[in-house]
Amino acid sequence: MARKKYEEQGENHDRWLISYADFITLLFAFFVVMYAISSINEGKYKVISAALGNAFGGTTAAQASGAGQSIQLPNPLQRKRTEAMRRERERLTRLAADLRTTLAPLVREGKVRVTQNSRGVSVEINASVLFAPGDSTLQPESVTALRSLADVLKNDPHAIQVEGHTDNVPIRNVIFPSNWELSAMRAGSVVRLFVDAGVPGARLTAVGLADNEPVASNDTAEGRARNRRVAVTILSALPDVTTEIPPP
């Protein structure tokens, strides 16, 4: 029998299109990944890096970081926290300036001090401006100054802590068995005036600290006079950062 002749197939000149299409696909995928990395956070970067490493049989960024310097990407949460801290400091700085202007006559006389720290803004008022010795009733001449202070604070959203402080000279009478009661009642008197002046009561706290937080030496009359004070603290709205200590 005669053998069948098979037609010999000619050379395929279009095979390069397959390689070219693969190259274009990989190039497109590369640019998509580069664009995504430019706008994602570190967690998404690690996911993409791991996927690419598994696909191409290479090492991921997390594995390569041991051999070289790790890639540090911006943390959006940290940026937001930093921006919030900056805005809060600016708000408190403006508030402190308003309080200094409102209480300028007493500030110049040294009877009021306005300070700012990480806790917030503190208005320290000498007790001689507010109360008679050994008393917790506000003197009439002090009401005007406290109402001016309340006018600045009533539209401000921050929480306010009013602290009463005394010197270390003991007091013991029918009304005040100790400096604890005297300091607490003085703080309460200021809080009641603030509420009457329009400051929301939910934002206010009265604290009596007696002679436990002196700002001057109690060995002199001047130091004791400085320690007898009421401190109105406008508390920062930023939460305290608490670090949990692991068990031993």
C-alpha positions in Angstrom: 0.0 0.0 0.0 1.2 3.5 -0.8 1.9 5.6 2.2 -0.1 8.8 2.7 1.8 11.9 2.4 1.3 14.4 5.1 1.6 18.0 4.3 4.5 19.5 6.1 3.3 22.5 8.1 5.0 25.8 7.4 6.8 27.9 10.1 4.4 30.1 12.2 5.6 33.6 12.0 3.1 35.0 14.5 4.4 33.1 17.6 6.1 36.3 18.9 2.6 37.8 19.5 2.1 35.3 22.4 5.3 36.4 24.2 4.5 40.1 23.5 1.0 39.7 24.9 2.5 38.1 28.1 5.0 40.9 28.4 2.3 43.6 28.0 0.1 41.9 30.6 3.0 41.7 33.2 3.9 45.3 32.5 0.3 46.4 33.1 0.1 44.4 36.3 3.4 46.1 37.4 2.1 49.6 36.9 -1.2 48.8 38.7 0.7 47.5 41.7 3.0 50.5 41.7 0.0 52.9 41.7 -1.7 50.9 44.4 1.4 51.0 46.6 1.6 54.8 46.3 -1.8 55.2 48.0 -2.3 52.3 50.5 -1.2 51.8 54.0 1.4 49.4 55.4 -1.0 46.6 56.0 -2.2 46.5 52.3 1.4 46.8 51.1 2.4 43.7 53.1 -0.6 41.7 51.6 0.4 42.7 48.0 4.1 42.0 48.7 3.3 38.6 50.0 1.1 37.8 47.0 3.7 38.9 44.5 6.4 37.0 46.4 4.3 33.8 46.3 3.4 34.3 42.6 7.0 34.9 41.4 8.8 32.6 43.9 10.7 35.5 45.5 10.9 36.8 49.0 8.4 39.2 50.5 9.3 42.6 52.0 8.8 41.2 55.5 11.3 38.4 54.8 13.8 40.7 53.1 13.7 43.2 55.9 16.0 41.0 57.9 18.8 41.3 55.3 18.4 45.1 54.8 16.7 48.1 56.0 12.9 47.7 56.2 10.6 49.9 54.2 8.9 52.5 56.4 5.5 53.6 55.0 3.5 56.5 56.4 1.0 55.5 59.0 -2.4 57.3 58.4 -3.5 56.7 61.9 -0.4 58.4 63.3 -0.8 61.3 61.0 -4.4 61.8 62.1 -3.3 61.6 65.8 -0.5 64.1 65.2 -2.9 66.5 63.4 -5.5 66.2 66.2 -2.9 67.0 68.8 -1.7 70.1 66.9 -5.2 71.4 66.5 -6.0 70.8 70.2 -2.9 72.7 71.3 -3.8 75.6 69.0 -7.3 75.7 70.5 -6.0 75.7 74.1 -3.4 78.3 73.2 -6.1 80.6 71.9 -8.3 79.9 75.0 -5.4 80.7 77.3 -4.8 84.1 75.5 -8.5 84.9 75.9 -8.4 84.1 79.6 -5.3 86.3 80.1 -7.0 89.2 78.4 -10.3 88.7 80.4 -8.4 88.6 83.7 -5.7 91.1 82.8 -6.0 93.4 85.8 -5.7 90.5 88.3 -2.9 88.9 86.2 -0.9 92.2 86.4 -1.5 92.3 90.2 -0.1 88.8 90.6 -3.4 87.5 92.0 -4.2 85.3 88.9 -1.8 83.0 86.9 -2.7 81.5 83.6 -0.6 78.5 82.5 -0.7 75.9 79.8 0.7 72.3 79.8 -0.1 68.9 78.5 -3.0 68.6 80.9 -4.7 71.7 79.6 -5.0 75.4 80.6 -5.0 76.3 84.3 -6.3 79.5 85.9 -4.8 79.8 89.4 -6.7 82.3 91.5 -5.4 83.4 94.9 -7.9 82.6 97.6 -7.7 86.1 99.0 -9.4 87.3 95.9 -12.3 85.0 96.4 -12.8 84.2 100.1 -12.4 85.7 103.6 -9.9 83.7 105.8 -11.4 80.4 106.9 -14.6 80.9 104.8 -16.0 79.3 101.7 -18.5 82.0 100.7 -17.5 84.0 97.7 -16.8 87.7 98.4 -19.0 90.1 96.4 -16.0 91.7 94.6 -14.9 88.3 93.3 -18.2 87.5 91.6 -17.6 89.9 88.7 -14.2 88.3 87.9 -15.6 84.8 88.1 -18.5 85.6 85.9 -16.2 87.1 83.3 -14.2 83.8 83.4 -17.5 81.8 83.0 -18.5 83.9 80.0 -15.3 82.7 78.2 -15.8 79.1 79.3 -19.5 78.5 78.8 -19.3 78.1 75.0 -16.1 76.1 75.1 -16.6 72.3 74.9 -13.7 71.2 77.2 -14.3 69.7 80.6 -13.4 71.9 83.6 -12.0 70.8 86.9 -12.1 73.3 89.8 -9.6 72.5 92.6 -9.6 74.0 96.1 -6.2 74.2 97.8 -5.2 75.4 101.3 -2.0 75.9 103.3 -0.8 73.5 106.0 -2.2 75.4 108.9 -4.9 73.2 110.4 -8.5 74.4 110.7 -11.0 72.9 113.0 -14.4 74.3 113.7 -18.1 73.5 113.5 -18.3 74.1 109.8 -14.9 72.8 108.6 -13.4 69.9 110.7 -10.3 70.0 108.5 -8.7 71.6 105.4 -10.3 68.9 103.3 -13.8 70.2 103.9 -12.6 73.9 103.5 -10.9 73.2 100.1 -13.8 71.1 98.8 -16.4 73.8 99.8 -14.4 76.5 98.2 -14.2 74.5 94.9 -17.9 73.8 95.2 -18.7 77.6 95.6 -16.9 78.4 92.3 -18.6 75.5 90.5 -22.0 76.8 91.7 -21.3 80.3 90.4 -20.1 78.8 87.0 -23.4 76.9 86.7 -25.4 80.0 87.5 -23.4 81.9 84.9 -24.3 79.4 82.1 -21.5 76.8 82.2 -23.1 73.3 81.7 -22.9 71.4 85.0 -21.9 68.2 83.1 -18.6 69.7 82.2 -17.7 70.7 85.8 -16.0 68.8 88.6 -15.2 70.1 92.1 -12.2 68.7 93.9 -10.8 69.5 97.4 -7.1 68.8 97.8 -6.4 70.5 101.1 -2.7 71.2 101.5 -1.4 68.2 99.5 -0.3 70.0 96.4 1.6 73.2 97.5 3.2 75.4 94.9 5.3 77.3 97.4 6.9 76.6 100.8 4.5 76.7 103.8 7.4 77.9 106.0 6.7 81.6 105.1 3.6 83.7 105.2 4.1 84.5 101.5 4.3 80.8 100.6 1.2 80.0 102.6 -0.7 82.8 100.9 0.4 81.4 97.5 -0.8 77.9 98.5 -4.3 79.1 99.4 -5.8 79.2 96.0 -8.5 77.8 93.6 -7.3 76.4 90.3 -9.7 76.2 87.4 -8.3 73.7 84.9 -9.7 73.5 81.3 -8.8 69.9 80.5 -7.3 68.9 77.2 -9.7 66.9 75.0 -6.9 64.5 73.9 -7.0 61.1 75.7 -4.1 60.0 77.7 -2.0 57.3 76.1 -1.9 54.3 78.5 0.7 51.6 78.1 -0.2 48.2 79.6 2.6 46.6 81.5 2.8 42.9 80.8 2.7 40.5 83.7 6.1 39.2 84.9 
